[in-house]
């Protein structure tokens, strides 16, 4: 029993100490996850493209604010039309809020008219923890060079009020517009807001 605990501790240390973690202006750590249709995606599959990572939980009131208003879908559609890859990532553990069957995920995504590239399932939370995802939504942007250039909230109005969307400064659209026009991202980080990721 003691030996088993010892090896478990060594495994924990090795995964904690040597797991790559995401840092601004450094190469975004690669990962591999299956989507809600069973297809596997790696970040490295999208080399040379701008990639948005959106942490999602359809039952979170903050996520509902951006989906019920169609704000998130409008952003997804606008930028995927400009060859941006948009990956929704769910790190809700089994039995926790936001963890759904693939049928339920696809049903809700269709009802919302979601326009992301794929909905990725991260049940063990490995990718969420690697990126330091704290809230839903929590947004990350990776540039064409594979570097993380934005991490934070979708905007500067930390509320569940749909009316605040029009008054908010949208950090994600600002960063993407700058990247796509060849500029540096002026605001690279902000405080994420929303429900806690249900690891």
C-alpha positions as CSV (number, residue, x, y, z in Angstrom):
1,X,0.0,0.0,0.0
2,X,2.8,2.4,1.0
3,X,4.6,1.6,-2.3
4,X,1.5,2.3,-4.3
5,X,1.1,5.7,-2.6
6,X,4.8,6.5,-3.2
7,X,4.5,5.8,-6.9
8,X,1.3,7.8,-7.1
9,X,3.1,10.7,-5.5
10,X,6.0,10.4,-8.0
11,X,3.6,10.3,-10.9
12,X,1.8,13.4,-9.5
13,X,5.1,15.2,-9.2
14,X,6.3,14.3,-12.6
15,X,3.0,15.4,-14.3
16,X,3.0,18.6,-12.2
17,X,6.6,19.6,-12.6
18,X,7.1,18.6,-16.3
19,X,3.7,19.4,-17.8
20,X,4.0,22.4,-20.1
21,X,2.0,25.3,-19.0
22,X,0.7,28.2,-21.3
23,X,2.5,31.5,-21.0
24,X,1.9,34.7,-22.9
25,X,4.3,35.3,-25.8
26,X,5.6,31.8,-25.7
27,X,4.7,28.7,-27.8
28,X,1.2,27.5,-26.8
29,X,1.4,24.0,-25.5
30,X,0.1,21.3,-27.9
31,X,-2.7,19.1,-26.9
32,X,-4.9,16.4,-28.4
33,X,-8.7,16.1,-27.6
34,X,-11.7,14.5,-29.2
35,X,-14.6,16.6,-30.3
36,X,-18.4,16.0,-29.8
37,X,-18.4,13.9,-33.0
38,X,-15.6,11.6,-31.9
39,X,-13.0,13.2,-34.2
40,X,-9.5,13.9,-32.7
41,X,-7.9,17.3,-33.0
42,X,-4.4,18.5,-32.0
43,X,-3.5,22.1,-31.7
44,X,-0.5,21.3,-34.0
45,X,-3.1,20.4,-36.7
46,X,-3.7,24.1,-37.1
47,X,-0.1,25.2,-37.5
48,X,0.1,28.6,-39.3
49,X,-3.4,29.6,-38.4
50,X,-4.8,31.9,-35.7
51,X,-6.6,29.8,-33.1
52,X,-9.1,30.8,-30.5
53,X,-9.8,28.6,-27.4
54,X,-13.1,29.3,-25.7
55,X,-13.8,27.5,-22.4
56,X,-17.4,26.6,-22.4
57,X,-20.2,25.3,-20.1
58,X,-23.7,25.7,-21.6
59,X,-25.3,25.7,-18.1
60,X,-23.2,28.7,-16.9
61,X,-25.2,32.0,-16.7
62,X,-22.2,33.9,-18.1
63,X,-22.0,31.5,-21.1
64,X,-25.8,31.8,-21.5
65,X,-25.4,35.6,-21.7
66,X,-23.1,35.4,-24.7
67,X,-24.9,32.5,-26.4
68,X,-28.6,33.5,-25.8
69,X,-27.7,37.0,-27.2
70,X,-25.9,35.4,-30.2
71,X,-22.8,37.4,-29.3
72,X,-20.5,34.4,-29.2
73,X,-21.9,32.9,-32.3
74,X,-21.5,36.2,-34.2
75,X,-17.8,36.3,-33.2
76,X,-17.3,32.7,-34.2
77,X,-18.9,33.2,-37.6
78,X,-17.1,36.5,-38.3
79,X,-13.6,35.1,-37.6
80,X,-14.0,31.6,-38.9
81,X,-14.9,33.2,-42.2
82,X,-11.5,34.8,-42.0
83,X,-9.8,31.4,-41.6
84,X,-9.5,31.6,-37.8
85,X,-9.9,28.3,-36.0
86,X,-12.3,28.5,-33.1
87,X,-12.2,25.7,-30.6
88,X,-14.8,25.5,-27.7
89,X,-13.3,23.5,-24.9
90,X,-15.3,21.9,-22.0
91,X,-13.3,20.8,-19.0
92,X,-16.3,19.9,-16.8
93,X,-15.6,16.6,-15.1
94,X,-18.1,13.7,-15.2
95,X,-21.0,14.4,-12.9
96,X,-20.2,18.2,-12.8
97,X,-22.2,21.1,-14.3
98,X,-21.5,21.4,-18.0
99,X,-20.5,17.8,-18.6
100,X,-23.0,16.4,-21.2
101,X,-23.3,13.4,-23.5
102,X,-22.1,14.0,-27.0
103,X,-25.7,13.9,-28.2
104,X,-26.7,16.6,-25.7
105,X,-23.7,18.7,-26.7
106,X,-24.6,18.5,-30.4
107,X,-28.2,19.2,-29.7
108,X,-27.5,22.3,-27.7
109,X,-24.8,23.5,-30.1
110,X,-27.3,23.2,-33.0
111,X,-30.1,25.0,-31.0
112,X,-27.7,27.8,-30.3
113,X,-26.5,28.0,-33.9
114,X,-22.9,27.7,-32.7
115,X,-20.3,28.5,-35.4
116,X,-17.1,27.2,-33.7
117,X,-14.8,24.9,-35.6
118,X,-15.2,22.1,-33.0
119,X,-16.4,21.5,-29.5
120,X,-13.6,19.6,-27.6
121,X,-14.1,17.4,-24.6
122,X,-11.5,17.7,-21.8
123,X,-13.1,15.6,-19.1
124,X,-10.0,15.0,-17.1
125,X,-9.2,18.8,-17.1
126,X,-5.7,18.2,-18.3
127,X,-5.8,20.8,-21.1
128,X,-7.8,23.3,-19.0
129,X,-5.2,23.2,-16.2
130,X,-2.4,23.4,-18.8
131,X,-3.8,26.7,-20.0
132,X,-4.9,27.9,-16.6
133,X,-8.5,28.1,-17.6
134,X,-10.4,29.4,-14.6
135,X,-13.8,30.5,-15.8
136,X,-16.5,29.9,-18.5
137,X,-16.0,31.7,-20.7
138,X,-12.2,32.1,-20.5
139,X,-10.6,33.1,-23.8
140,X,-7.2,32.4,-25.3
141,X,-5.8,33.4,-28.7
142,X,-2.8,31.8,-30.4
143,X,-1.2,33.6,-33.4
144,X,0.0,32.2,-36.7
145,X,3.5,31.6,-35.1
146,X,1.9,29.4,-32.5
147,X,2.4,31.8,-29.6
148,X,-0.2,32.6,-27.0
149,X,-0.9,36.3,-27.5
150,X,-4.1,36.8,-25.5
151,X,-5.5,35.3,-22.3
152,X,-8.5,36.6,-20.3
153,X,-12.1,37.6,-20.4
154,X,-14.2,38.0,-23.5
155,X,-14.8,41.7,-22.6
156,X,-14.7,44.1,-19.7
157,X,-18.2,43.8,-18.4
158,X,-18.2,41.1,-15.8
159,X,-22.0,40.5,-15.6
160,X,-24.7,38.2,-16.8
161,X,-26.7,41.1,-18.2
162,X,-27.2,40.8,-22.0
163,X,-27.5,44.6,-22.2
164,X,-23.9,45.0,-21.1
165,X,-22.6,43.4,-24.3
166,X,-23.2,46.5,-26.4
167,X,-21.4,48.7,-23.8
168,X,-18.4,46.4,-23.4
169,X,-15.0,46.5,-24.8
170,X,-14.6,43.2,-26.5
171,X,-11.0,42.1,-26.0
172,X,-11.3,39.1,-28.2
173,X,-12.5,40.9,-31.3
174,X,-10.0,43.7,-30.7
175,X,-7.1,41.2,-30.5
176,X,-8.2,39.3,-33.5
177,X,-8.6,42.4,-35.6
178,X,-5.1,43.5,-34.7
179,X,-3.6,40.1,-35.5
180,X,-5.4,39.8,-38.8
181,X,-4.2,43.3,-39.8
182,X,-0.6,42.4,-38.9
183,X,-0.4,44.5,-35.7
184,X,0.7,43.5,-32.2
185,X,-2.0,42.7,-29.7
186,X,-2.4,45.9,-27.6
187,X,-4.2,44.2,-24.7
188,X,-2.8,40.7,-24.1
189,X,-4.4,39.9,-20.8
190,X,-7.4,40.7,-18.7
191,X,-9.3,39.3,-15.8
192,X,-11.5,36.4,-16.9
193,X,-15.0,36.3,-15.5
194,X,-17.8,33.7,-15.4
195,X,-18.5,30.5,-13.6
196,X,-15.5,28.5,-12.2
197,X,-14.4,25.7,-14.5
198,X,-15.9,22.5,-13.0
199,X,-12.8,20.4,-12.8
